Amino acid sequence: MNQATKCAHPGCDCVVQPNSPYGKYCSDHCKRAGQITELRCGCQHAECR
């Protein structure tokens, strides 16, 4: 059973649904940032503001 998981970007607190177009990330920003350490996530979702 697929369940929602935390975004794979270390600085992000968003939840990712199993059918996300960005795979294990919540947004294109997080996918491009990958494992880069950011002080604040720049995905602009409410969970990270």
CHARMM internal coordinates of N, CA and C (Angstrom, degrees):
IC EDIT
DIST 1 N 1 CA 1.4464
DIST 1 CA 1 C 1.5316
ANGL 1 N 1 CA 1 C 109.38
DIST 1 C 2 N 1.3049
ANGL 1 CA 1 C 2 N 117.45
DIHE 1 N 1 CA 1 C 2 N 125.58
DIST 2 N 2 CA 1.4549
ANGL 1 C 2 N 2 CA 122.30
DIHE 1 CA 1 C 2 N 2 CA 178.65
DIST 2 CA 2 C 1.5193
ANGL 2 N 2 CA 2 C 109.86
DIHE 1 C 2 N 2 CA 2 C -82.51
DIST 2 C 3 N 1.3139
ANGL 2 CA 2 C 3 N 116.16
DIHE 2 N 2 CA 2 C 3 N 133.46
DIST 3 N 3 CA 1.4495
ANGL 2 C 3 N 3 CA 121.75
DIHE 2 CA 2 C 3 N 3 CA 178.99
DIST 3 CA 3 C 1.5165
ANGL 3 N 3 CA 3 C 109.40
DIHE 2 C 3 N 3 CA 3 C -126.91
DIST 3 C 4 N 1.3431
ANGL 3 CA 3 C 4 N 115.08
DIHE 3 N 3 CA 3 C 4 N 158.53
DIST 4 N 4 CA 1.4497
ANGL 3 C 4 N 4 CA 120.28
DIHE 3 CA 3 C 4 N 4 CA 175.77
DIST 4 CA 4 C 1.5234
ANGL 4 N 4 CA 4 C 108.90
DIHE 3 C 4 N 4 CA 4 C -64.79
DIST 4 C 5 N 1.3378
ANGL 4 CA 4 C 5 N 116.49
DIHE 4 N 4 CA 4 C 5 N 143.33
DIST 5 N 5 CA 1.4570
ANGL 4 C 5 N 5 CA 121.91
DIHE 4 CA 4 C 5 N 5 CA -179.91
DIST 5 CA 5 C 1.5234
ANGL 5 N 5 CA 5 C 109.33
DIHE 4 C 5 N 5 CA 5 C -132.79
DIST 5 C 6 N 1.3192
ANGL 5 CA 5 C 6 N 116.56
DIHE 5 N 5 CA 5 C 6 N 167.75
DIST 6 N 6 CA 1.4578
ANGL 5 C 6 N 6 CA 121.78
DIHE 5 CA 5 C 6 N 6 CA 176.60
DIST 6 CA 6 C 1.5276
ANGL 6 N 6 CA 6 C 108.77
DIHE 5 C 6 N 6 CA 6 C -70.18
DIST 6 C 7 N 1.3128
ANGL 6 CA 6 C 7 N 115.77
DIHE 6 N 6 CA 6 C 7 N 144.48
DIST 7 N 7 CA 1.4662
ANGL 6 C 7 N 7 CA 121.35
DIHE 6 CA 6 C 7 N 7 CA 175.71
DIST 7 CA 7 C 1.5242
ANGL 7 N 7 CA 7 C 109.90
DIHE 6 C 7 N 7 CA 7 C -55.03
DIST 7 C 8 N 1.3200
ANGL 7 CA 7 C 8 N 117.67
DIHE 7 N 7 CA 7 C 8 N 142.19
DIST 8 N 8 CA 1.4602
ANGL 7 C 8 N 8 CA 122.78
DIHE 7 CA 7 C 8 N 8 CA -177.13
DIST 8 CA 8 C 1.5270
ANGL 8 N 8 CA 8 C 113.43
DIHE 7 C 8 N 8 CA 8 C -73.19
DIST 8 C 9 N 1.3203
ANGL 8 CA 8 C 9 N 117.58
DIHE 8 N 8 CA 8 C 9 N -14.42
DIST 9 N 9 CA 1.4648
ANGL 8 C 9 N 9 CA 119.93
DIHE 8 CA 8 C 9 N 9 CA 176.93
DIST 9 CA 9 C 1.5299
ANGL 9 N 9 CA 9 C 107.57
DIHE 8 C 9 N 9 CA 9 C -70.55
DIST 9 C 10 N 1.3396
ANGL 9 CA 9 C 10 N 118.30
DIHE 9 N 9 CA 9 C 10 N 126.67
DIST 10 N 10 CA 1.4688
ANGL 9 C 10 N 10 CA 121.20
DIHE 9 CA 9 C 10 N 10 CA -175.45
DIST 10 CA 10 C 1.5291
ANGL 10 N 10 CA 10 C 114.91
DIHE 9 C 10 N 10 CA 10 C -58.89
DIST 10 C 11 N 1.3116
ANGL 10 CA 10 C 11 N 118.71
DIHE 10 N 10 CA 10 C 11 N -30.68
DIST 11 N 11 CA 1.4595
ANGL 10 C 11 N 11 CA 121.06
DIHE 10 CA 10 C 11 N 11 CA -177.50
DIST 11 CA 11 C 1.5126
ANGL 11 N 11 CA 11 C 114.50
DIHE 10 C 11 N 11 CA 11 C -91.44
DIST 11 C 12 N 1.3043
ANGL 11 CA 11 C 12 N 118.15
DIHE 11 N 11 CA 11 C 12 N 1.74
DIST 12 N 12 CA 1.4615
ANGL 11 C 12 N 12 CA 122.81
DIHE 11 CA 11 C 12 N 12 CA -174.87
DIST 12 CA 12 C 1.5235
ANGL 12 N 12 CA 12 C 111.07
DIHE 11 C 12 N 12 CA 12 C -101.92
DIST 12 C 13 N 1.3371
ANGL 12 CA 12 C 13 N 116.05
DIHE 12 N 12 CA 12 C 13 N 141.29
DIST 13 N 13 CA 1.4590
ANGL 12 C 13 N 13 CA 121.63
DIHE 12 CA 12 C 13 N 13 CA 178.68
DIST 13 CA 13 C 1.5226
ANGL 13 N 13 CA 13 C 112.27
DIHE 12 C 13 N 13 CA 13 C -109.38
DIST 13 C 14 N 1.3058
ANGL 13 CA 13 C 14 N 118.73
DIHE 13 N 13 CA 13 C 14 N 8.16
DIST 14 N 14 CA 1.4651
ANGL 13 C 14 N 14 CA 122.47
DIHE 13 CA 13 C 14 N 14 CA -177.73
DIST 14 CA 14 C 1.5282
ANGL 14 N 14 CA 14 C 111.97
DIHE 13 C 14 N 14 CA 14 C -71.76
DIST 14 C 15 N 1.3222
ANGL 14 CA 14 C 15 N 114.35
DIHE 14 N 14 CA 14 C 15 N 158.49
DIST 15 N 15 CA 1.4595
ANGL 14 C 15 N 15 CA 121.91
DIHE 14 CA 14 C 15 N 15 CA 174.81
DIST 15 CA 15 C 1.5244
ANGL 15 N 15 CA 15 C 107.71
DIHE 14 C 15 N 15 CA 15 C -102.43
DIST 15 C 16 N 1.3219
ANGL 15 CA 15 C 16 N 116.12
DIHE 15 N 15 CA 15 C 16 N 136.69
DIST 16 N 16 CA 1.4608
ANGL 15 C 16 N 16 CA 121.97
DIHE 15 CA 15 C 16 N 16 CA -178.38
DIST 16 CA 16 C 1.5223
ANGL 16 N 16 CA 16 C 108.94
DIHE 15 C 16 N 16 CA 16 C -109.82
DIST 16 C 17 N 1.3166
ANGL 16 CA 16 C 17 N 115.64
DIHE 16 N 16 CA 16 C 17 N 128.18
DIST 17 N 17 CA 1.4587
ANGL 16 C 17 N 17 CA 120.88
DIHE 16 CA 16 C 17 N 17 CA 176.76
DIST 17 CA 17 C 1.5260
ANGL 17 N 17 CA 17 C 109.67
DIHE 16 C 17 N 17 CA 17 C -78.34
DIST 17 C 18 N 1.3228
ANGL 17 CA 17 C 18 N 117.88
DIHE 17 N 17 CA 17 C 18 N 153.03
DIST 18 N 18 CA 1.4675
ANGL 17 C 18 N 18 CA 120.99
DIHE 17 CA 17 C 18 N 18 CA -176.77
DIST 18 CA 18 C 1.5265
ANGL 18 N 18 CA 18 C 114.42
DIHE 17 C 18 N 18 CA 18 C -58.67
DIST 18 C 19 N 1.3216
ANGL 18 CA 18 C 19 N 118.55
DIHE 18 N 18 CA 18 C 19 N -25.73
DIST 19 N 19 CA 1.4696
ANGL 18 C 19 N 19 CA 121.21
DIHE 18 CA 18 C 19 N 19 CA -177.23
DIST 19 CA 19 C 1.5276
ANGL 19 N 19 CA 19 C 112.10
DIHE 18 C 19 N 19 CA 19 C -100.55
DIST 19 C 20 N 1.3340
ANGL 19 CA 19 C 20 N 117.83
DIHE 19 N 19 CA 19 C 20 N 24.61
DIST 20 N 20 CA 1.4598
ANGL 19 C 20 N 20 CA 122.14
DIHE 19 CA 19 C 20 N 20 CA -178.15
DIST 20 CA 20 C 1.5342
ANGL 20 N 20 CA 20 C 110.92
DIHE 19 C 20 N 20 CA 20 C -60.89
DIST 20 C 21 N 1.3361
ANGL 20 CA 20 C 21 N 117.25
DIHE 20 N 20 CA 20 C 21 N 135.87
DIST 21 N 21 CA 1.4681
ANGL 20 C 21 N 21 CA 119.65
DIHE 20 CA 20 C 21 N 21 CA 177.10
DIST 21 CA 21 C 1.5314
ANGL 21 N 21 CA 21 C 112.68
DIHE 20 C 21 N 21 CA 21 C -68.97
DIST 21 C 22 N 1.3331
ANGL 21 CA 21 C 22 N 117.21
DIHE 21 N 21 CA 21 C 22 N -10.77
DIST 22 N 22 CA 1.4629
ANGL 21 C 22 N 22 CA 121.74
DIHE 21 CA 21 C 22 N 22 CA -179.01
DIST 22 CA 22 C 1.5208
ANGL 22 N 22 CA 22 C 112.20
DIHE 21 C 22 N 22 CA 22 C -105.17
DIST 22 C 23 N 1.3056
ANGL 22 CA 22 C 23 N 117.36
DIHE 22 N 22 CA 22 C 23 N 14.98
DIST 23 N 23 CA 1.4586
ANGL 22 C 23 N 23 CA 121.16
DIHE 22 CA 22 C 23 N 23 CA 179.01
DIST 23 CA 23 C 1.5147
ANGL 23 N 23 CA 23 C 111.65
DIHE 22 C 23 N 23 CA 23 C 71.18
DIST 23 C 24 N 1.3160
ANGL 23 CA 23 C 24 N 117.01
DIHE 23 N 23 CA 23 C 24 N -121.78
DIST 24 N 24 CA 1.4663
ANGL 23 C 24 N 24 CA 120.90
DIHE 23 CA 23 C 24 N 24 CA -177.31
DIST 24 CA 24 C 1.5264
ANGL 24 N 24 CA 24 C 112.80
DIHE 23 C 24 N 24 CA 24 C -86.62
DIST 24 C 25 N 1.3331
ANGL 24 CA 24 C 25 N 117.17
DIHE 24 N 24 CA 24 C 25 N 7.67
DIST 25 N 25 CA 1.4611
ANGL 24 C 25 N 25 CA 122.55
DIHE 24 CA 24 C 25 N 25 CA 179.38
DIST 25 CA 25 C 1.5244
ANGL 25 N 25 CA 25 C 110.54
DIHE 24 C 25 N 25 CA 25 C -111.80
DIST 25 C 26 N 1.3566
ANGL 25 CA 25 C 26 N 116.32
DIHE 25 N 25 CA 25 C 26 N 157.92
DIST 26 N 26 CA 1.4633
ANGL 25 C 26 N 26 CA 120.56
DIHE 25 CA 25 C 26 N 26 CA -177.77
DIST 26 CA 26 C 1.5262
ANGL 26 N 26 CA 26 C 113.21
DIHE 25 C 26 N 26 CA 26 C -87.33
DIST 26 C 27 N 1.3292
ANGL 26 CA 26 C 27 N 117.00
DIHE 26 N 26 CA 26 C 27 N -16.81
DIST 27 N 27 CA 1.4632
ANGL 26 C 27 N 27 CA 120.19
DIHE 26 CA 26 C 27 N 27 CA -175.09
DIST 27 CA 27 C 1.5233
ANGL 27 N 27 CA 27 C 110.27
DIHE 26 C 27 N 27 CA 27 C -157.07
DIST 27 C 28 N 1.3136
ANGL 27 CA 27 C 28 N 114.72
DIHE 27 N 27 CA 27 C 28 N 169.17
DIST 28 N 28 CA 1.4578
ANGL 27 C 28 N 28 CA 119.97
DIHE 27 CA 27 C 28 N 28 CA 176.69
DIST 28 CA 28 C 1.5259
ANGL 28 N 28 CA 28 C 110.05
DIHE 27 C 28 N 28 CA 28 C -64.95
DIST 28 C 29 N 1.3249
ANGL 28 CA 28 C 29 N 116.90
DIHE 28 N 28 CA 28 C 29 N -36.51
DIST 29 N 29 CA 1.4692
ANGL 28 C 29 N 29 CA 120.14
DIHE 28 CA 28 C 29 N 29 CA 178.08
DIST 29 CA 29 C 1.5274
ANGL 29 N 29 CA 29 C 110.36
DIHE 28 C 29 N 29 CA 29 C -56.95
DIST 29 C 30 N 1.3199
ANGL 29 CA 29 C 30 N 116.97
DIHE 29 N 29 CA 29 C 30 N -50.82
DIST 30 N 30 CA 1.4639
ANGL 29 C 30 N 30 CA 120.88
DIHE 29 CA 29 C 30 N 30 CA -178.26
DIST 30 CA 30 C 1.5229
ANGL 30 N 30 CA 30 C 111.69
DIHE 29 C 30 N 30 CA 30 C -65.31
DIST 30 C 31 N 1.3082
ANGL 30 CA 30 C 31 N 116.42
DIHE 30 N 30 CA 30 C 31 N -36.74
DIST 31 N 31 CA 1.4683
ANGL 30 C 31 N 31 CA 119.72
DIHE 30 CA 30 C 31 N 31 CA 178.66
DIST 31 CA 31 C 1.5219
ANGL 31 N 31 CA 31 C 110.56
DIHE 30 C 31 N 31 CA 31 C -64.06
DIST 31 C 32 N 1.3289
ANGL 31 CA 31 C 32 N 117.58
DIHE 31 N 31 CA 31 C 32 N -42.53
DIST 32 N 32 CA 1.4594
ANGL 31 C 32 N 32 CA 121.31
DIHE 31 CA 31 C 32 N 32 CA 179.15
DIST 32 CA 32 C 1.5247
ANGL 32 N 32 CA 32 C 111.56
DIHE 31 C 32 N 32 CA 32 C -70.60
DIST 32 C 33 N 1.3257
ANGL 32 CA 32 C 33 N 117.23
DIHE 32 N 32 CA 32 C 33 N -35.10
DIST 33 N 33 CA 1.4645
ANGL 32 C 33 N 33 CA 121.15
DIHE 32 CA 32 C 33 N 33 CA -179.11
DIST 33 CA 33 C 1.5264
ANGL 33 N 33 CA 33 C 111.09
DIHE 32 C 33 N 33 CA 33 C -73.49
DIST 33 C 34 N 1.3228
ANGL 33 CA 33 C 34 N 117.07
DIHE 33 N 33 CA 33 C 34 N -27.90
DIST 34 N 34 CA 1.4606
ANGL 33 C 34 N 34 CA 121.88
DIHE 33 CA 33 C 34 N 34 CA 177.22
DIST 34 CA 34 C 1.5048
ANGL 34 N 34 CA 34 C 113.54
DIHE 33 C 34 N 34 CA 34 C 51.60
DIST 34 C 35 N 1.3020
ANGL 34 CA 34 C 35 N 117.62
DIHE 34 N 34 CA 34 C 35 N -118.34
DIST 35 N 35 CA 1.4621
ANGL 34 C 35 N 35 CA 122.47
DIHE 34 CA 34 C 35 N 35 CA -177.43
DIST 35 CA 35 C 1.5276
ANGL 35 N 35 CA 35 C 112.93
DIHE 34 C 35 N 35 CA 35 C -99.25
DIST 35 C 36 N 1.3322
ANGL 35 CA 35 C 36 N 117.37
DIHE 35 N 35 CA 35 C 36 N 14.90
DIST 36 N 36 CA 1.4618
ANGL 35 C 36 N 36 CA 120.96
DIHE 35 CA 35 C 36 N 36 CA 176.99
DIST 36 CA 36 C 1.5216
ANGL 36 N 36 CA 36 C 108.97
DIHE 35 C 36 N 36 CA 36 C -68.13
DIST 36 C 37 N 1.3034
ANGL 36 CA 36 C 37 N 116.89
DIHE 36 N 36 CA 36 C 37 N 135.01
DIST 37 N 37 CA 1.4570
ANGL 36 C 37 N 37 CA 121.28
DIHE 36 CA 36 C 37 N 37 CA 178.51
DIST 37 CA 37 C 1.5147
ANGL 37 N 37 CA 37 C 109.67
DIHE 36 C 37 N 37 CA 37 C -81.03
DIST 37 C 38 N 1.3266
ANGL 37 CA 37 C 38 N 116.11
DIHE 37 N 37 CA 37 C 38 N 123.25
DIST 38 N 38 CA 1.4577
ANGL 37 C 38 N 38 CA 122.32
DIHE 37 CA 37 C 38 N 38 CA 176.71
DIST 38 CA 38 C 1.5218
ANGL 38 N 38 CA 38 C 108.08
DIHE 37 C 38 N 38 CA 38 C -120.36
DIST 38 C 39 N 1.3420
ANGL 38 CA 38 C 39 N 117.10
DIHE 38 N 38 CA 38 C 39 N 142.98
DIST 39 N 39 CA 1.4561
ANGL 38 C 39 N 39 CA 119.55
DIHE 38 CA 38 C 39 N 39 CA 176.59
DIST 39 CA 39 C 1.5187
ANGL 39 N 39 CA 39 C 110.96
DIHE 38 C 39 N 39 CA 39 C -67.91
DIST 39 C 40 N 1.3396
ANGL 39 CA 39 C 40 N 116.14
DIHE 39 N 39 CA 39 C 40 N -38.78
DIST 40 N 40 CA 1.4633
ANGL 39 C 40 N 40 CA 121.58
DIHE 39 CA 39 C 40 N 40 CA 175.52
DIST 40 CA 40 C 1.5146
ANGL 40 N 40 CA 40 C 108.11
DIHE 39 C 40 N 40 CA 40 C -134.57
DIST 40 C 41 N 1.2956
ANGL 40 CA 40 C 41 N 115.43
DIHE 40 N 40 CA 40 C 41 N 135.67
DIST 41 N 41 CA 1.4640
ANGL 40 C 41 N 41 CA 120.13
DIHE 40 CA 40 C 41 N 41 CA 179.54
DIST 41 CA 41 C 1.5250
ANGL 41 N 41 CA 41 C 109.16
DIHE 40 C 41 N 41 CA 41 C -67.61
DIST 41 C 42 N 1.3180
ANGL 41 CA 41 C 42 N 116.86
DIHE 41 N 41 CA 41 C 42 N 141.42
DIST 42 N 42 CA 1.4601
ANGL 41 C 42 N 42 CA 121.75
DIHE 41 CA 41 C 42 N 42 CA -178.32
DIST 42 CA 42 C 1.5164
ANGL 42 N 42 CA 42 C 114.00
DIHE 41 C 42 N 42 CA 42 C -105.69
DIST 42 C 43 N 1.3220
ANGL 42 CA 42 C 43 N 118.16
DIHE 42 N 42 CA 42 C 43 N 21.65
DIST 43 N 43 CA 1.4701
ANGL 42 C 43 N 43 CA 119.64
DIHE 42 CA 42 C 43 N 43 CA -177.04
DIST 43 CA 43 C 1.5259
ANGL 43 N 43 CA 43 C 112.67
DIHE 42 C 43 N 43 CA 43 C -74.64
DIST 43 C 44 N 1.3339
ANGL 43 CA 43 C 44 N 117.87
DIHE 43 N 43 CA 43 C 44 N -16.34
DIST 44 N 44 CA 1.4651
ANGL 43 C 44 N 44 CA 124.08
DIHE 43 CA 43 C 44 N 44 CA 176.97
DIST 44 CA 44 C 1.5265
ANGL 44 N 44 CA 44 C 114.22
DIHE 43 C 44 N 44 CA 44 C 71.86
DIST 44 C 45 N 1.3141
ANGL 44 CA 44 C 45 N 119.42
DIHE 44 N 44 CA 44 C 45 N 13.12
DIST 45 N 45 CA 1.4625
ANGL 44 C 45 N 45 CA 121.18
DIHE 44 CA 44 C 45 N 45 CA 174.14
DIST 45 CA 45 C 1.5281
ANGL 45 N 45 CA 45 C 109.03
DIHE 44 C 45 N 45 CA 45 C -79.93
DIST 45 C 46 N 1.2996
ANGL 45 CA 45 C 46 N 117.76
DIHE 45 N 45 CA 45 C 46 N 154.04
DIST 46 N 46 CA 1.4720
ANGL 45 C 46 N 46 CA 122.66
DIHE 45 CA 45 C 46 N 46 CA -177.44
DIST 46 CA 46 C 1.5275
ANGL 46 N 46 CA 46 C 112.41
DIHE 45 C 46 N 46 CA 46 C -57.87
DIST 46 C 47 N 1.3240
ANGL 46 CA 46 C 47 N 118.31
DIHE 46 N 46 CA 46 C 47 N -33.87
DIST 47 N 47 CA 1.4637
ANGL 46 C 47 N 47 CA 122.10
DIHE 46 CA 46 C 47 N 47 CA -178.25
DIST 47 CA 47 C 1.5257
ANGL 47 N 47 CA 47 C 111.77
DIHE 46 C 47 N 47 CA 47 C -63.64
DIST 47 C 48 N 1.3170
ANGL 47 CA 47 C 48 N 117.64
DIHE 47 N 47 CA 47 C 48 N -24.87
DIST 48 N 48 CA 1.4638
ANGL 47 C 48 N 48 CA 121.71
DIHE 47 CA 47 C 48 N 48 CA -174.42
DIST 48 CA 48 C 1.5314
ANGL 48 N 48 CA 48 C 113.07
DIHE 47 C 48 N 48 CA 48 C -107.55
DIST 48 C 49 N 1.2933
ANGL 48 CA 48 C 49 N 118.87
DIHE 48 N 48 CA 48 C 49 N 1.89
DIST 49 N 49 CA 1.4676
ANGL 48 C 49 N 49 CA 119.86
DIHE 48 CA 48 C 49 N 49 CA -178.52
DIST 49 CA 49 C 1.4978
ANGL 49 N 49 CA 49 C 111.23
DIHE 48 C 49 N 49 CA 49 C -83.09
END
COOR INIT
IC SEED 1 N 1 CA 1 C
IC BUILD
